[in-house]
């Protein structure tokens, strides 16, 4: 059996990931993946199932008001979930079923942990806010993971239609129009909008060098805030931390939808009926 090095494991990391994963989870997950790869024959699917089991244990801990234990189990569950992808890429043992299992396992873990957290605190206090907390967390998570692939499909459909239109135009001898931005005269001061765009580009490059995604609040940070950070702080932090993290996640999703809307307006192309149904269904 081949012996892998830590550099081999590092090469399997995603090109860009959430800051929580990059700084808090990957340092542990990479070393755990190295041990699994060199000393066991555990498959990625078995790791995914183990991750789901840990997630269900976390949900039980939350339901029993063992917040610190639930937080630790949720962190371990997510860490193992990161390990399975690294093992799959390292050994080339990933399968299409494994992708499905990983996706569904993530959703099950979050929904059950939200239910456990809501149940545990509601039975102790009778405060209906915890029921709303659990429902809100589950709905936001499901919306996030339904919305993301749909936006990706819309972008892919538009890009495909544009490519087909460009090929058709070339076939008829029509030159592709060249898009040029407005010229800026030398010495003219930069507008605030241009300054903001340049700053965002520099920030994006800075984050890319550190493998951190440009949107700093995603589903992963949302889960970390609700199921790891807030329980460690204590009961008093559950509702405010979940509400703040949920508001930031919702704002991020609205911003992504707005960007997609701008993209579709800028690149309007005729979409065939079957393509439209493929996007929406």
Secondary structure, DSSP 8 states (H G I E B T S, - for coil): -----HHHHHTTS-SSB-HHIIIIIHHHHHHHHHHHHHH----HHHHHHHHHHHHHHHHHHHHTT-HHHHHHHHHHHHHHHHHHHHHHHHHT---HHHHHHHHHHHHHHHHHHHHHHHHHHHHHH--THHHHHHHHHHHHHHHHHHHHHHHHHHHHHHHHHHHHHHHHHHHTT------------TT----HHHHHHHHHHHHHHHHHHTTB-S-S--HHHHHHIIIIIHHHH-HHHHHHHHHHHHHHHHHHHHHHHHHHHHHHHHT-----HHHHHHHH-
